[in-house]
Amino acid sequence: MKKSNLLTISFVLMISLIISCSKTDLALPTLNSTVATAPKVVVSPTPMSVIDPYAAIKLSFGTNIDPLNLLNYANQAVPNYINKDNTGNNIITNAKASLGRVLFYDKNLSTTNTISCSSCHKQNFAFSDTSLTSAGVEVGQTVRHSMRLINARFATESKFFWNERATSLEQQTTMPIQDHLEMGFSGVNGRGNMASLLAKLSKINYYNELFKFVYGDTVITEARMQESLAQFVRSIQSFDSKYDVGRVQVRNDNDPFPNFTAIENTGKNLYMTPPVFNTNGIRIAGGLGCNSCHNAPEFDIDPNSRNNGVIGVIGSNDIELNDTRAPSLRDLLKTDGSINSRMMHNGVFNNLAAVLAHYNNIPNNPRNNNLDGKLRINNATQQLNLTTEERDAVIAFMKTLSGTLVYTDKKWATPFINQ
């Protein structure tokens, strides 16, 4: 084939190819064309793990504290014959009392992580201690016998400690923490102070969660600790005794209780009835007058009481005249008649017979210028002339003041699963 023919054929083929490509381009949509497209598939991001705001609480307390299902502290039943209440503005809530429960049992509140409030106030002994003095940090010992904490709320007296050095329960709650001999945050001899404790607690995960749950933020202050601890202590109540079963059935304490034995009713009458003394302070009629200082049905101490003639100091020949506070007489004993702990601020008595022997013949100590006036008659200390039968009757009545629930109810027990 001639070279010219080959060129012609090649030219024609090239023109055809250009025309073909142009037609194809025209078939493609322009930017402004409406194009049917496949539906988009939305791919969800991989979900992040849900953060549990109570993870540390669950780890430390298990089911003992469930923020979504708290135990009942705020709405416990109180008999309608109970009238005294020193709660003030610190009304008990389930949340704050639960936080107070943790603080009460937490050994982190001591400098050595070995002592908590519950070390001196044990539930199985009506929140008292069987030891004469209670152990503190670094071989420290309490100066006085640990007071029972039963029904601290239901009392006219609003001051606390045996010598009433705390003006409120709130103030009282953090004073042992700052005591050098007890929980150690005294700021003395190189030890930390309250600020040190607050910094320590702020690093504990379950406190961050608890304070956030209770107060809305993680800020830990002494005032918040006092508020919560006081609510927990005030929640500890005992109204399931034989006395309460009888009291609800009568008009007042002077009526015979239908569920009492004869000796228990006799003891109640001796307790409630004032004594009649002669000019020498010797009882010649009436009862023992216990109710004038420990008034039923709360059996709390009269705020105006002075000392009862027990003025000794543990481990010393010194005397103390200002120990005028006393706990309620409820749960002084267990229902079987055994004592929960020694009695008086110096633990001088370990049975009720010894207590009654003291009141039967109050010591006339010339150094005691603060003896309660009800125990002195015409400048002579009282002599009750108790008979054995009267003593046994009063002891029988005292046993009726003891309940059972306070020793076992889990809301007052340690929340820690590893304690």
Long-range contacts (C-beta under 8 A, 24 or more apart in sequence): 53-209, 53-212, 53-213, 54-209, 54-213, 55-205, 55-209, 56-205, 56-206, 56-208, 56-209, 57-206, 57-209, 57-210, 57-213, 59-205, 59-206, 60-206, 60-415, 60-416, 60-417, 60-418, 61-102, 61-206, 61-415, 61-416, 61-417, 62-417, 64-410, 64-414, 64-415, 64-416, 64-417, 65-98, 65-101, 65-102, 65-415, 67-95, 67-98, 67-213, 70-94, 70-95, 70-98, 71-98, 71-410, 71-411, 72-411, 73-97, 73-98, 73-231, 73-232, 73-235, 73-411, 76-235, 76-237, 77-239, 78-154, 78-237, 78-239, 79-239, 79-244, 79-247, 79-248, 79-297, 81-247, 81-248, 81-297, 82-154, 82-239, 82-297, 82-298, 83-298, 84-154, 84-155, 84-156, 84-298, 84-300, 85-153, 85-154, 86-152, 86-153, 86-154, 86-155, 86-156, 86-157, 86-158, 86-169, 86-234, 87-153, 87-234, 88-158, 88-168, 90-170, 90-227, 90-230, 90-231, 90-234, 92-231, 92-234, 92-235, 93-231, 95-213, 95-214, 96-214, 96-227, 96-228, 96-231, 97-228, 97-231, 97-232, 97-235, 98-210, 98-214, 98-232, 98-415, 99-210, 99-211, 99-214, 99-228, 99-232, 100-228, 100-229, 100-230, 100-231, 100-232, 100-233, 101-232, 101-411, 101-412, 101-415, 102-206, 102-207, 102-210, 102-415, 103-225, 103-228, 103-229, 103-232, 104-229, 104-232, 104-233, 105-414, 105-415, 105-416, 105-419, 106-416, 108-200, 108-201, 108-204, 109-177, 109-183, 109-185, 109-197, 109-201, 110-136, 110-137, 110-177, 110-182, 110-183, 110-184, 110-185, 111-137, 111-138, 111-183, 111-184, 111-185, 111-191, 111-192, 112-137, 112-138, 112-184, 115-182, 115-183, 115-184, 116-183, 117-173, 117-176, 117-229, 118-414, 120-146, 120-176, 120-182, 121-146, 121-148, 121-149, 123-406, 123-407, 123-412, 123-413, 124-407, 125-340, 125-341, 126-150, 126-238, 126-331, 126-332, 126-334, 126-340, 126-341, 126-406, 126-407, 127-236, 127-406, 127-412, 128-340, 128-341, 129-341, 130-340, 130-341, 130-342, 132-314, 132-342, 132-347, 133-314, 133-347, 134-182, 136-179, 136-181, 136-182, 136-183, 136-184, 137-181, 137-182, 137-183, 137-184, 138-184, 140-180, 140-181, 140-182, 140-184, 141-181, 142-181, 142-182, 143-181, 143-314, 144-314, 144-323, 144-345, 144-346, 145-314, 145-341, 145-342, 145-344, 145-345, 145-346, 145-347, 146-341, 147-325, 147-327, 147-345, 148-327, 148-328, 148-331, 148-332, 148-340, 148-341, 149-233, 149-236, 149-327, 150-236, 150-237, 150-238, 150-327, 150-328, 150-330, 150-331, 150-406, 151-236, 151-237, 151-238, 151-298, 151-300, 151-328, 151-330, 152-233, 152-234, 152-236, 152-327, 152-328, 153-233, 153-234, 153-235, 153-237, 154-237, 154-298, 154-300, 154-328, 155-298, 155-300, 155-301, 155-328, 156-300, 156-302, 156-303, 157-300, 157-301, 157-302, 157-303, 157-325, 158-303, 159-303, 159-325, 160-325, 161-325, 162-323, 162-324, 162-325, 162-326, 162-345, 163-320, 163-322, 163-323, 163-324, 163-325, 163-345, 164-322, 164-324, 164-325, 168-230, 169-230, 169-233, 169-234, 170-226, 170-227, 170-229, 170-230, 171-226, 172-230, 173-225, 173-226, 173-229, 173-230, 173-233, 174-222, 174-225, 174-226, 174-229, 194-222, 198-222, 235-411, 235-412, 236-406, 236-412, 237-406, 238-330, 238-331, 238-402, 238-403, 238-405, 238-406, 239-403, 240-403, 240-404, 240-405, 241-330, 241-331, 241-400, 241-401, 241-402, 241-403, 242-335, 242-399, 242-400, 242-402, 243-297, 243-400, 243-401, 244-403, 246-400, 247-297, 253-291, 253-296, 253-297, 260-400, 261-396, 263-392, 263-393, 263-396, 264-393, 264-396, 264-397, 264-399, 264-400, 266-393, 266-396, 266-397, 267-392, 267-393, 267-394, 267-395, 267-396, 267-397, 267-398, 268-397, 268-400, 270-390, 270-393, 270-394, 270-397, 271-296, 271-394, 271-397, 271-398, 272-296, 275-382, 275-384, 277-377, 277-382, 279-377, 279-378, 280-377, 280-378, 280-380, 280-383, 281-376, 281-377, 281-378, 281-380, 281-381, 281-382, 281-383, 282-383, 282-385, 283-382, 283-383, 283-384, 283-385, 288-359, 288-384, 288-386, 288-390, 288-394, 289-374, 290-359, 290-394, 292-374, 293-372, 293-374, 294-326, 294-328, 294-329, 298-328, 298-330, 299-328, 299-329, 299-330, 299-401, 300-328, 301-325, 301-326, 301-327, 301-328, 305-372, 306-370, 306-371, 306-372, 306-373, 307-368, 307-370, 307-371, 307-372, 308-358, 308-359, 308-362, 308-371, 308-372, 308-375, 309-358, 309-362, 309-363, 309-365, 309-368, 309-371, 309-375, 309-381, 310-344, 310-345, 310-346, 310-348, 310-358, 311-365, 311-367, 311-368, 312-346, 312-348, 313-346, 314-346, 314-347, 319-365, 319-367, 319-368, 320-345, 321-368, 321-369, 321-370, 322-370, 324-370, 324-372, 329-398, 329-401, 330-401, 330-402, 330-403, 331-401, 331-402, 331-403, 331-406, 332-398, 332-401, 332-402, 333-398, 333-399, 333-401, 333-402, 334-402, 334-407, 335-399, 335-402, 335-403, 335-404, 337-395, 337-399, 352-394, 352-395, 352-398, 353-391, 353-395, 356-386, 356-391, 356-394, 356-395, 359-384, 360-384, 360-385, 360-386
